[in-house]
Amino acid sequence: MTWSIGMNPATRCAFVEFGQSALRNTRRTLRLIALTLLTALPLASWASAGDDSPTALTQQMHANGQRYGIAGQALMVTHNGKTLFRGADGEADVDTHERITVDHIFPMHSVSKLLVSTLIMQLIEHGQLELDAPASRYLIDLPASWRGITIRQFLNHTSGVPEYFDNISAQTVFPATRQAMMSSLASKPLLFSPGTAIRYTQTNYVVLTALLEAHYGKPYPQIVQQRIFEKLKMKHTWLGLAALPEKRVAKAYSGSNGQLKKLDDALWPAYGYGHTGLHSTVEDLTLFMQAMSRGELVGKASLQGFWQPQHLANGERIWPATGWDLGESGSYSEVGHDGGTHVRLRILFNGTLDGDVYTIAYLTNGSARNVWSGTLVDSVMARIAPEKFPAEAAAESLRAFAFATPKDDTATAAEVRSVRAIYPTDDAALQRAIVDTANSLRENFDAKVAVPVFELDTVIFPRSRNAWENLAKAYDAAGDKEKARSFRDKARGLKE
């Protein structure tokens, strides 16, 4: 049965009375309720290598696989250098039903950029490059209109350079050399004045890769092999399709109309290996993240400087920080990068890299729903420490509710208890978590998936005009104009 907001008045009053009662309970009691509802199993029962006992994270992986139609996935989590979890779920090949393992090799897509960023940061740290100097100081064959663009702007996608290809597929034909590619773009105007806007393009990292090759006087694969792979003993990491072994390579898929479709990787040119072409295992990538968090590739003090909020010329904050995605969750900073809807690496640290540090490597070979990789990592954060990451805990609880069936009054009451327990006294934070999650569901899936979460907002905050307006918009997007009109009328009758 599909739950609708049109519940009887008595039920609605019960929900409201519950919310008021919950506010009178102690924070400690409510937090315990939240942990029980969110994890179901003790958070201490993490799986170690070779341990196949049920755990909170194995359950979360399985739930994600079912919810989003993930073909295969591997996950590794560490905390202060100690492995909390290492496991896999699903299939490496959906045709042969080959089971995925932690030893399988995944295409990493744009996670490749983190290697280039790290190598550039090494040179800056040692005074061999200047972050805010024009890249043309070190690379002489840039197009004339690019010669004032700084290294920072290339790293953070604020350069304004155009993309070097239009549409990507296995049949895409690229310019034969980097020089030919640069020549083909030389006459094209910049997308915007450098530093005034952000536009994510692969061309930025072609330039940075060329800069590394110019500095070291050798091809990029040799540079990264010597300075990162060999140093960290990453023995199961490769660049380019030709280098891959024959076995234990996960097939790649994308979602098409809710079904898995085989994704054939483009035959990227060697000059593109700075932005794509990386293939690796969950353990090798964890080695990389742990080395970064320990300051083994770039010093901790330097990283603290590199991983600071960056801004456009008008003061607007942007998400990259010297090539790494930068965000916050409560008192924690989070840095990393994604490979689109497939994979994501994330380092979480509280204050400094000498304090409380987590690393999460979540790899998939594709999903029917094209779930964004950040959503998967957020679900892990919700499991490993919901008391530290309440926003992720609330979002994961709401996502589970959105995808679950049936949504009867009992299920709705349980979800009210769950999210209210996470934010027992902070109504603004609770409503923000609900609306943010609902909007994310609408943007990444569809309005029908998001509707139950927008409805829940009106259950918890029945006097909120915004809650009813958001619900009306969701029903409008879902194609139910009559309900949208009804809820819009409801909103008009309420004060701001």
Secondary structure as UniProt FT lines:
FT   HELIX           9..24
FT   HELIX           27..39
FT   TURN            43..44
FT   TURN            49..50
FT   HELIX           56..68
FT   STRAND          72..79
FT   TURN            80..81
FT   STRAND          82..93
FT   TURN            94..97
FT   STRAND          98..99
FT   TURN            102..103
FT   STRAND          105..107
FT   HELIX           109..111
FT   HELIX           112..125
FT   TURN            126..127
FT   TURN            131..132
FT   HELIX           135..137
FT   TURN            140..141
FT   HELIX           144..146
FT   TURN            147..148
FT   HELIX           151..155
FT   TURN            156..157
FT   TURN            170..171
FT   HELIX           178..185
FT   TURN            186..187
FT   TURN            194..195
FT   HELIX           203..216
FT   HELIX           220..224
FT   HELIX           225..229
FT   HELIX           230..232
FT   TURN            235..236
FT   STRAND          238..239
FT   HELIX           241..243
FT   STRAND          253..256
FT   TURN            257..258
FT   STRAND          259..262
FT   HELIX           270..272
FT   TURN            273..275
FT   STRAND          278..280
FT   HELIX           282..293
FT   TURN            294..295
FT   HELIX           300..306
FT   STRAND          310..311
FT   TURN            313..314
FT   STRAND          317..318
FT   STRAND          320..321
FT   TURN            322..323
FT   STRAND          324..329
FT   TURN            330..331
FT   STRAND          332..339
FT   TURN            340..342
FT   STRAND          343..350
FT   TURN            353..354
FT   STRAND          357..364
FT   TURN            368..369
FT   HELIX           373..384
FT   TURN            386..388
FT   HELIX           390..403
FT   HELIX           409..422
FT   HELIX           427..444
FT   HELIX           447..460
FT   TURN            462..463
FT   HELIX           465..478
FT   HELIX           481..492
//
